[in-house]
Amino acid sequence: MKKTQLIAIVCLVAAVAAFLSASGDVSTYASFDTAKQAGSKVKVNGTLDLSQDMIYDPNEDPNYFSFYMEDMDGVTNQVVLTLPKPQDFERAESVVVTGTMQDEVFVATEVLTKCPSKYKNEELLLNGDI
């Protein structure tokens, strides 16, 4: 076998391996109930429950942030983020957390927030909605 063929085969195998490892992270959104049953890493989409307390004390543990969110099925659950609290978190319109359910707590390793657009009022004004 020629050197170039061997290199091409190795590159092809590496590309397939990279694709398979990246595709393992892609998932659909789940609810908290589904996360309890899955036992594996899932993404939950929902909104913050601002009626419940958020716990974050960077002096005690900067990588512990606890809050409550309601999923798209209306189920509210405690979420513990193992990262610092995101900036302007309370202003988020929606939240997507990635993690696993451990007992009755969803332990998140990643969070994505959608904050209100600073252009929203201008858009409403231009559309004549204000």
MODELLER restraints for C-alpha pairs under 7 A, 6 or more apart:
rsr = mdl.restraints
at = mdl.atoms
rsr.add(forms.Gaussian(group=physical.xy_distance, feature=features.Distance(at['CA:27:A'], at['CA:42:A']), mean=6.77, stdev=0.5))
rsr.add(forms.Gaussian(group=physical.xy_distance, feature=features.Distance(at['CA:27:A'], at['CA:43:A']), mean=7.00, stdev=0.5))
rsr.add(forms.Gaussian(group=physical.xy_distance, feature=features.Distance(at['CA:28:A'], at['CA:43:A']), mean=6.81, stdev=0.5))
rsr.add(forms.Gaussian(group=physical.xy_distance, feature=features.Distance(at['CA:29:A'], at['CA:42:A']), mean=6.97, stdev=0.5))
rsr.add(forms.Gaussian(group=physical.xy_distance, feature=features.Distance(at['CA:29:A'], at['CA:43:A']), mean=5.00, stdev=0.5))
rsr.add(forms.Gaussian(group=physical.xy_distance, feature=features.Distance(at['CA:29:A'], at['CA:44:A']), mean=5.37, stdev=0.5))
rsr.add(forms.Gaussian(group=physical.xy_distance, feature=features.Distance(at['CA:29:A'], at['CA:45:A']), mean=6.38, stdev=0.5))
rsr.add(forms.Gaussian(group=physical.xy_distance, feature=features.Distance(at['CA:30:A'], at['CA:42:A']), mean=6.41, stdev=0.5))
rsr.add(forms.Gaussian(group=physical.xy_distance, feature=features.Distance(at['CA:30:A'], at['CA:43:A']), mean=5.85, stdev=0.5))
rsr.add(forms.Gaussian(group=physical.xy_distance, feature=features.Distance(at['CA:30:A'], at['CA:44:A']), mean=5.11, stdev=0.5))
rsr.add(forms.Gaussian(group=physical.xy_distance, feature=features.Distance(at['CA:31:A'], at['CA:44:A']), mean=5.66, stdev=0.5))
rsr.add(forms.Gaussian(group=physical.xy_distance, feature=features.Distance(at['CA:31:A'], at['CA:71:A']), mean=5.98, stdev=0.5))
rsr.add(forms.Gaussian(group=physical.xy_distance, feature=features.Distance(at['CA:31:A'], at['CA:72:A']), mean=6.90, stdev=0.5))
rsr.add(forms.Gaussian(group=physical.xy_distance, feature=features.Distance(at['CA:31:A'], at['CA:73:A']), mean=6.73, stdev=0.5))
rsr.add(forms.Gaussian(group=physical.xy_distance, feature=features.Distance(at['CA:32:A'], at['CA:44:A']), mean=6.93, stdev=0.5))
rsr.add(forms.Gaussian(group=physical.xy_distance, feature=features.Distance(at['CA:32:A'], at['CA:71:A']), mean=6.83, stdev=0.5))
rsr.add(forms.Gaussian(group=physical.xy_distance, feature=features.Distance(at['CA:32:A'], at['CA:75:A']), mean=6.98, stdev=0.5))
rsr.add(forms.Gaussian(group=physical.xy_distance, feature=features.Distance(at['CA:35:A'], at['CA:42:A']), mean=6.43, stdev=0.5))
rsr.add(forms.Gaussian(group=physical.xy_distance, feature=features.Distance(at['CA:35:A'], at['CA:100:A']), mean=6.69, stdev=0.5))
rsr.add(forms.Gaussian(group=physical.xy_distance, feature=features.Distance(at['CA:35:A'], at['CA:101:A']), mean=5.87, stdev=0.5))
rsr.add(forms.Gaussian(group=physical.xy_distance, feature=features.Distance(at['CA:36:A'], at['CA:101:A']), mean=5.58, stdev=0.5))
rsr.add(forms.Gaussian(group=physical.xy_distance, feature=features.Distance(at['CA:39:A'], at['CA:100:A']), mean=6.64, stdev=0.5))
rsr.add(forms.Gaussian(group=physical.xy_distance, feature=features.Distance(at['CA:39:A'], at['CA:101:A']), mean=6.66, stdev=0.5))
rsr.add(forms.Gaussian(group=physical.xy_distance, feature=features.Distance(at['CA:40:A'], at['CA:100:A']), mean=5.82, stdev=0.5))
rsr.add(forms.Gaussian(group=physical.xy_distance, feature=features.Distance(at['CA:41:A'], at['CA:98:A']), mean=6.82, stdev=0.5))
rsr.add(forms.Gaussian(group=physical.xy_distance, feature=features.Distance(at['CA:41:A'], at['CA:99:A']), mean=5.00, stdev=0.5))
rsr.add(forms.Gaussian(group=physical.xy_distance, feature=features.Distance(at['CA:41:A'], at['CA:100:A']), mean=4.90, stdev=0.5))
rsr.add(forms.Gaussian(group=physical.xy_distance, feature=features.Distance(at['CA:42:A'], at['CA:98:A']), mean=5.65, stdev=0.5))
rsr.add(forms.Gaussian(group=physical.xy_distance, feature=features.Distance(at['CA:42:A'], at['CA:99:A']), mean=5.65, stdev=0.5))
rsr.add(forms.Gaussian(group=physical.xy_distance, feature=features.Distance(at['CA:42:A'], at['CA:100:A']), mean=6.32, stdev=0.5))
rsr.add(forms.Gaussian(group=physical.xy_distance, feature=features.Distance(at['CA:43:A'], at['CA:96:A']), mean=6.54, stdev=0.5))
rsr.add(forms.Gaussian(group=physical.xy_distance, feature=features.Distance(at['CA:43:A'], at['CA:97:A']), mean=5.54, stdev=0.5))
rsr.add(forms.Gaussian(group=physical.xy_distance, feature=features.Distance(at['CA:43:A'], at['CA:98:A']), mean=4.36, stdev=0.5))
rsr.add(forms.Gaussian(group=physical.xy_distance, feature=features.Distance(at['CA:43:A'], at['CA:99:A']), mean=6.61, stdev=0.5))
rsr.add(forms.Gaussian(group=physical.xy_distance, feature=features.Distance(at['CA:44:A'], at['CA:71:A']), mean=6.70, stdev=0.5))
rsr.add(forms.Gaussian(group=physical.xy_distance, feature=features.Distance(at['CA:44:A'], at['CA:96:A']), mean=5.53, stdev=0.5))
rsr.add(forms.Gaussian(group=physical.xy_distance, feature=features.Distance(at['CA:44:A'], at['CA:97:A']), mean=5.36, stdev=0.5))
rsr.add(forms.Gaussian(group=physical.xy_distance, feature=features.Distance(at['CA:44:A'], at['CA:98:A']), mean=6.51, stdev=0.5))
rsr.add(forms.Gaussian(group=physical.xy_distance, feature=features.Distance(at['CA:45:A'], at['CA:71:A']), mean=5.79, stdev=0.5))
rsr.add(forms.Gaussian(group=physical.xy_distance, feature=features.Distance(at['CA:45:A'], at['CA:72:A']), mean=6.51, stdev=0.5))
rsr.add(forms.Gaussian(group=physical.xy_distance, feature=features.Distance(at['CA:45:A'], at['CA:95:A']), mean=5.86, stdev=0.5))
rsr.add(forms.Gaussian(group=physical.xy_distance, feature=features.Distance(at['CA:45:A'], at['CA:96:A']), mean=4.40, stdev=0.5))
rsr.add(forms.Gaussian(group=physical.xy_distance, feature=features.Distance(at['CA:45:A'], at['CA:97:A']), mean=6.65, stdev=0.5))
rsr.add(forms.Gaussian(group=physical.xy_distance, feature=features.Distance(at['CA:46:A'], at['CA:69:A']), mean=6.41, stdev=0.5))
rsr.add(forms.Gaussian(group=physical.xy_distance, feature=features.Distance(at['CA:46:A'], at['CA:70:A']), mean=5.34, stdev=0.5))
rsr.add(forms.Gaussian(group=physical.xy_distance, feature=features.Distance(at['CA:46:A'], at['CA:71:A']), mean=4.11, stdev=0.5))
rsr.add(forms.Gaussian(group=physical.xy_distance, feature=features.Distance(at['CA:46:A'], at['CA:72:A']), mean=5.42, stdev=0.5))
rsr.add(forms.Gaussian(group=physical.xy_distance, feature=features.Distance(at['CA:46:A'], at['CA:94:A']), mean=5.70, stdev=0.5))
rsr.add(forms.Gaussian(group=physical.xy_distance, feature=features.Distance(at['CA:46:A'], at['CA:95:A']), mean=5.41, stdev=0.5))
rsr.add(forms.Gaussian(group=physical.xy_distance, feature=features.Distance(at['CA:46:A'], at['CA:96:A']), mean=6.42, stdev=0.5))
rsr.add(forms.Gaussian(group=physical.xy_distance, feature=features.Distance(at['CA:47:A'], at['CA:69:A']), mean=5.49, stdev=0.5))
rsr.add(forms.Gaussian(group=physical.xy_distance, feature=features.Distance(at['CA:47:A'], at['CA:70:A']), mean=5.34, stdev=0.5))
rsr.add(forms.Gaussian(group=physical.xy_distance, feature=features.Distance(at['CA:47:A'], at['CA:71:A']), mean=6.59, stdev=0.5))
rsr.add(forms.Gaussian(group=physical.xy_distance, feature=features.Distance(at['CA:47:A'], at['CA:93:A']), mean=6.60, stdev=0.5))
rsr.add(forms.Gaussian(group=physical.xy_distance, feature=features.Distance(at['CA:47:A'], at['CA:94:A']), mean=4.65, stdev=0.5))
rsr.add(forms.Gaussian(group=physical.xy_distance, feature=features.Distance(at['CA:47:A'], at['CA:95:A']), mean=5.59, stdev=0.5))
rsr.add(forms.Gaussian(group=physical.xy_distance, feature=features.Distance(at['CA:48:A'], at['CA:68:A']), mean=6.23, stdev=0.5))
rsr.add(forms.Gaussian(group=physical.xy_distance, feature=features.Distance(at['CA:48:A'], at['CA:69:A']), mean=4.32, stdev=0.5))
rsr.add(forms.Gaussian(group=physical.xy_distance, feature=features.Distance(at['CA:48:A'], at['CA:70:A']), mean=6.23, stdev=0.5))
rsr.add(forms.Gaussian(group=physical.xy_distance, feature=features.Distance(at['CA:48:A'], at['CA:94:A']), mean=6.98, stdev=0.5))
rsr.add(forms.Gaussian(group=physical.xy_distance, feature=features.Distance(at['CA:48:A'], at['CA:95:A']), mean=6.99, stdev=0.5))
rsr.add(forms.Gaussian(group=physical.xy_distance, feature=features.Distance(at['CA:49:A'], at['CA:68:A']), mean=5.36, stdev=0.5))
rsr.add(forms.Gaussian(group=physical.xy_distance, feature=features.Distance(at['CA:49:A'], at['CA:69:A']), mean=4.86, stdev=0.5))
rsr.add(forms.Gaussian(group=physical.xy_distance, feature=features.Distance(at['CA:49:A'], at['CA:70:A']), mean=6.20, stdev=0.5))
rsr.add(forms.Gaussian(group=physical.xy_distance, feature=features.Distance(at['CA:52:A'], at['CA:68:A']), mean=6.44, stdev=0.5))
rsr.add(forms.Gaussian(group=physical.xy_distance, feature=features.Distance(at['CA:53:A'], at['CA:67:A']), mean=6.52, stdev=0.5))
rsr.add(forms.Gaussian(group=physical.xy_distance, feature=features.Distance(at['CA:54:A'], at['CA:66:A']), mean=5.60, stdev=0.5))
rsr.add(forms.Gaussian(group=physical.xy_distance, feature=features.Distance(at['CA:54:A'], at['CA:67:A']), mean=4.54, stdev=0.5))
rsr.add(forms.Gaussian(group=physical.xy_distance, feature=features.Distance(at['CA:55:A'], at['CA:65:A']), mean=5.73, stdev=0.5))
rsr.add(forms.Gaussian(group=physical.xy_distance, feature=features.Distance(at['CA:55:A'], at['CA:66:A']), mean=4.99, stdev=0.5))
rsr.add(forms.Gaussian(group=physical.xy_distance, feature=features.Distance(at['CA:55:A'], at['CA:67:A']), mean=6.53, stdev=0.5))
rsr.add(forms.Gaussian(group=physical.xy_distance, feature=features.Distance(at['CA:56:A'], at['CA:64:A']), mean=6.47, stdev=0.5))
rsr.add(forms.Gaussian(group=physical.xy_distance, feature=features.Distance(at['CA:56:A'], at['CA:65:A']), mean=4.86, stdev=0.5))
rsr.add(forms.Gaussian(group=physical.xy_distance, feature=features.Distance(at['CA:56:A'], at['CA:66:A']), mean=6.67, stdev=0.5))
rsr.add(forms.Gaussian(group=physical.xy_distance, feature=features.Distance(at['CA:62:A'], at['CA:84:A']), mean=5.45, stdev=0.5))
rsr.add(forms.Gaussian(group=physical.xy_distance, feature=features.Distance(at['CA:63:A'], at['CA:82:A']), mean=5.03, stdev=0.5))
rsr.add(forms.Gaussian(group=physical.xy_distance, feature=features.Distance(at['CA:63:A'], at['CA:83:A']), mean=4.24, stdev=0.5))
rsr.add(forms.Gaussian(group=physical.xy_distance, feature=features.Distance(at['CA:63:A'], at['CA:84:A']), mean=4.77, stdev=0.5))
rsr.add(forms.Gaussian(group=physical.xy_distance, feature=features.Distance(at['CA:64:A'], at['CA:80:A']), mean=6.85, stdev=0.5))
rsr.add(forms.Gaussian(group=physical.xy_distance, feature=features.Distance(at['CA:64:A'], at['CA:81:A']), mean=5.93, stdev=0.5))
rsr.add(forms.Gaussian(group=physical.xy_distance, feature=features.Distance(at['CA:64:A'], at['CA:82:A']), mean=5.11, stdev=0.5))
rsr.add(forms.Gaussian(group=physical.xy_distance, feature=features.Distance(at['CA:64:A'], at['CA:83:A']), mean=6.07, stdev=0.5))
rsr.add(forms.Gaussian(group=physical.xy_distance, feature=features.Distance(at['CA:64:A'], at['CA:84:A']), mean=6.46, stdev=0.5))
rsr.add(forms.Gaussian(group=physical.xy_distance, feature=features.Distance(at['CA:65:A'], at['CA:80:A']), mean=5.66, stdev=0.5))
rsr.add(forms.Gaussian(group=physical.xy_distance, feature=features.Distance(at['CA:65:A'], at['CA:81:A']), mean=5.08, stdev=0.5))
rsr.add(forms.Gaussian(group=physical.xy_distance, feature=features.Distance(at['CA:65:A'], at['CA:82:A']), mean=6.68, stdev=0.5))
rsr.add(forms.Gaussian(group=physical.xy_distance, feature=features.Distance(at['CA:65:A'], at['CA:83:A']), mean=6.98, stdev=0.5))
rsr.add(forms.Gaussian(group=physical.xy_distance, feature=features.Distance(at['CA:65:A'], at['CA:84:A']), mean=6.53, stdev=0.5))
rsr.add(forms.Gaussian(group=physical.xy_distance, feature=features.Distance(at['CA:65:A'], at['CA:85:A']), mean=5.84, stdev=0.5))
rsr.add(forms.Gaussian(group=physical.xy_distance, feature=features.Distance(at['CA:66:A'], at['CA:79:A']), mean=5.69, stdev=0.5))
rsr.add(forms.Gaussian(group=physical.xy_distance, feature=features.Distance(at['CA:66:A'], at['CA:80:A']), mean=4.40, stdev=0.5))
rsr.add(forms.Gaussian(group=physical.xy_distance, feature=features.Distance(at['CA:66:A'], at['CA:81:A']), mean=6.23, stdev=0.5))
rsr.add(forms.Gaussian(group=physical.xy_distance, feature=features.Distance(at['CA:67:A'], at['CA:78:A']), mean=5.84, stdev=0.5))
rsr.add(forms.Gaussian(group=physical.xy_distance, feature=features.Distance(at['CA:67:A'], at['CA:79:A']), mean=5.40, stdev=0.5))
rsr.add(forms.Gaussian(group=physical.xy_distance, feature=features.Distance(at['CA:67:A'], at['CA:80:A']), mean=6.57, stdev=0.5))
rsr.add(forms.Gaussian(group=physical.xy_distance, feature=features.Distance(at['CA:68:A'], at['CA:76:A']), mean=6.64, stdev=0.5))
rsr.add(forms.Gaussian(group=physical.xy_distance, feature=features.Distance(at['CA:68:A'], at['CA:77:A']), mean=5.56, stdev=0.5))
rsr.add(forms.Gaussian(group=physical.xy_distance, feature=features.Distance(at['CA:68:A'], at['CA:78:A']), mean=4.43, stdev=0.5))
rsr.add(forms.Gaussian(group=physical.xy_distance, feature=features.Distance(at['CA:68:A'], at['CA:79:A']), mean=5.69, stdev=0.5))
rsr.add(forms.Gaussian(group=physical.xy_distance, feature=features.Distance(at['CA:69:A'], at['CA:76:A']), mean=5.48, stdev=0.5))
rsr.add(forms.Gaussian(group=physical.xy_distance, feature=features.Distance(at['CA:69:A'], at['CA:77:A']), mean=5.80, stdev=0.5))
rsr.add(forms.Gaussian(group=physical.xy_distance, feature=features.Distance(at['CA:69:A'], at['CA:78:A']), mean=6.65, stdev=0.5))
rsr.add(forms.Gaussian(group=physical.xy_distance, feature=features.Distance(at['CA:70:A'], at['CA:76:A']), mean=4.14, stdev=0.5))
rsr.add(forms.Gaussian(group=physical.xy_distance, feature=features.Distance(at['CA:70:A'], at['CA:77:A']), mean=6.51, stdev=0.5))
rsr.add(forms.Gaussian(group=physical.xy_distance, feature=features.Distance(at['CA:77:A'], at['CA:105:A']), mean=6.94, stdev=0.5))
rsr.add(forms.Gaussian(group=physical.xy_distance, feature=features.Distance(at['CA:78:A'], at['CA:105:A']), mean=5.40, stdev=0.5))
rsr.add(forms.Gaussian(group=physical.xy_distance, feature=features.Distance(at['CA:78:A'], at['CA:106:A']), mean=6.28, stdev=0.5))
rsr.add(forms.Gaussian(group=physical.xy_distance, feature=features.Distance(at['CA:79:A'], at['CA:105:A']), mean=5.90, stdev=0.5))
rsr.add(forms.Gaussian(group=physical.xy_distance, feature=features.Distance(at['CA:79:A'], at['CA:106:A']), mean=4.73, stdev=0.5))
rsr.add(forms.Gaussian(group=physical.xy_distance, feature=features.Distance(at['CA:79:A'], at['CA:107:A']), mean=5.88, stdev=0.5))
rsr.add(forms.Gaussian(group=physical.xy_distance, feature=features.Distance(at['CA:79:A'], at['CA:108:A']), mean=6.70, stdev=0.5))
rsr.add(forms.Gaussian(group=physical.xy_distance, feature=features.Distance(at['CA:80:A'], at['CA:106:A']), mean=6.23, stdev=0.5))
rsr.add(forms.Gaussian(group=physical.xy_distance, feature=features.Distance(at['CA:80:A'], at['CA:107:A']), mean=4.90, stdev=0.5))
rsr.add(forms.Gaussian(group=physical.xy_distance, feature=features.Distance(at['CA:80:A'], at['CA:108:A']), mean=5.91, stdev=0.5))
rsr.add(forms.Gaussian(group=physical.xy_distance, feature=features.Distance(at['CA:81:A'], at['CA:107:A']), mean=6.06, stdev=0.5))
rsr.add(forms.Gaussian(group=physical.xy_distance, feature=features.Distance(at['CA:81:A'], at['CA:108:A']), mean=4.73, stdev=0.5))
rsr.add(forms.Gaussian(group=physical.xy_distance, feature=features.Distance(at['CA:81:A'], at['CA:109:A']), mean=6.08, stdev=0.5))
rsr.add(forms.Gaussian(group=physical.xy_distance, feature=features.Distance(at['CA:82:A'], at['CA:108:A']), mean=6.43, stdev=0.5))
rsr.add(forms.Gaussian(group=physical.xy_distance, feature=features.Distance(at['CA:82:A'], at['CA:109:A']), mean=5.79, stdev=0.5))
rsr.add(forms.Gaussian(group=physical.xy_distance, feature=features.Distance(at['CA:91:A'], at['CA:115:A']), mean=6.04, stdev=0.5))
rsr.add(forms.Gaussian(group=physical.xy_distance, feature=features.Distance(at['CA:92:A'], at['CA:113:A']), mean=5.72, stdev=0.5))
rsr.add(forms.Gaussian(group=physical.xy_distance, feature=features.Distance(at['CA:92:A'], at['CA:114:A']), mean=5.40, stdev=0.5))
rsr.add(forms.Gaussian(group=physical.xy_distance, feature=features.Distance(at['CA:92:A'], at['CA:115:A']), mean=4.32, stdev=0.5))
rsr.add(forms.Gaussian(group=physical.xy_distance, feature=features.Distance(at['CA:92:A'], at['CA:116:A']), mean=6.75, stdev=0.5))
rsr.add(forms.Gaussian(group=physical.xy_distance, feature=features.Distance(at['CA:93:A'], at['CA:114:A']), mean=5.56, stdev=0.5))
rsr.add(forms.Gaussian(group=physical.xy_distance, feature=features.Distance(at['CA:93:A'], at['CA:115:A']), mean=5.35, stdev=0.5))
rsr.add(forms.Gaussian(group=physical.xy_distance, feature=features.Distance(at['CA:93:A'], at['CA:116:A']), mean=6.17, stdev=0.5))
rsr.add(forms.Gaussian(group=physical.xy_distance, feature=features.Distance(at['CA:94:A'], at['CA:113:A']), mean=5.92, stdev=0.5))
rsr.add(forms.Gaussian(group=physical.xy_distance, feature=features.Distance(at['CA:94:A'], at['CA:114:A']), mean=5.28, stdev=0.5))
rsr.add(forms.Gaussian(group=physical.xy_distance, feature=features.Distance(at['CA:95:A'], at['CA:112:A']), mean=5.79, stdev=0.5))
rsr.add(forms.Gaussian(group=physical.xy_distance, feature=features.Distance(at['CA:95:A'], at['CA:113:A']), mean=4.60, stdev=0.5))
rsr.add(forms.Gaussian(group=physical.xy_distance, feature=features.Distance(at['CA:95:A'], at['CA:114:A']), mean=6.39, stdev=0.5))
rsr.add(forms.Gaussian(group=physical.xy_distance, feature=features.Distance(at['CA:96:A'], at['CA:111:A']), mean=5.74, stdev=0.5))
rsr.add(forms.Gaussian(group=physical.xy_distance, feature=features.Distance(at['CA:96:A'], at['CA:112:A']), mean=5.08, stdev=0.5))
rsr.add(forms.Gaussian(group=physical.xy_distance, feature=features.Distance(at['CA:96:A'], at['CA:113:A']), mean=6.42, stdev=0.5))
rsr.add(forms.Gaussian(group=physical.xy_distance, feature=features.Distance(at['CA:97:A'], at['CA:108:A']), mean=5.92, stdev=0.5))
rsr.add(forms.Gaussian(group=physical.xy_distance, feature=features.Distance(at['CA:97:A'], at['CA:110:A']), mean=5.82, stdev=0.5))
rsr.add(forms.Gaussian(group=physical.xy_distance, feature=features.Distance(at['CA:97:A'], at['CA:111:A']), mean=4.52, stdev=0.5))
rsr.add(forms.Gaussian(group=physical.xy_distance, feature=features.Distance(at['CA:97:A'], at['CA:112:A']), mean=6.43, stdev=0.5))
rsr.add(forms.Gaussian(group=physical.xy_distance, feature=features.Distance(at['CA:98:A'], at['CA:108:A']), mean=5.32, stdev=0.5))
rsr.add(forms.Gaussian(group=physical.xy_distance, feature=features.Distance(at['CA:98:A'], at['CA:109:A']), mean=5.96, stdev=0.5))
rsr.add(forms.Gaussian(group=physical.xy_distance, feature=features.Distance(at['CA:98:A'], at['CA:110:A']), mean=5.16, stdev=0.5))
rsr.add(forms.Gaussian(group=physical.xy_distance, feature=features.Distance(at['CA:98:A'], at['CA:111:A']), mean=6.37, stdev=0.5))
rsr.add(forms.Gaussian(group=physical.xy_distance, feature=features.Distance(at['CA:99:A'], at['CA:106:A']), mean=6.86, stdev=0.5))
rsr.add(forms.Gaussian(group=physical.xy_distance, feature=features.Distance(at['CA:99:A'], at['CA:107:A']), mean=5.55, stdev=0.5))
rsr.add(forms.Gaussian(group=physical.xy_distance, feature=features.Distance(at['CA:99:A'], at['CA:108:A']), mean=4.16, stdev=0.5))
rsr.add(forms.Gaussian(group=physical.xy_distance, feature=features.Distance(at['CA:99:A'], at['CA:109:A']), mean=5.40, stdev=0.5))
rsr.add(forms.Gaussian(group=physical.xy_distance, feature=features.Distance(at['CA:99:A'], at['CA:110:A']), mean=6.99, stdev=0.5))
rsr.add(forms.Gaussian(group=physical.xy_distance, feature=features.Distance(at['CA:100:A'], at['CA:106:A']), mean=5.76, stdev=0.5))
rsr.add(forms.Gaussian(group=physical.xy_distance, feature=features.Distance(at['CA:100:A'], at['CA:107:A']), mean=5.50, stdev=0.5))
rsr.add(forms.Gaussian(group=physical.xy_distance, feature=features.Distance(at['CA:100:A'], at['CA:108:A']), mean=6.60, stdev=0.5))
rsr.add(forms.Gaussian(group=physical.xy_distance, feature=features.Distance(at['CA:101:A'], at['CA:107:A']), mean=6.01, stdev=0.5))
rsr.add(forms.Gaussian(group=physical.xy_distance, feature=features.Distance(at['CA:124:A'], at['CA:130:A']), mean=5.92, stdev=0.5))
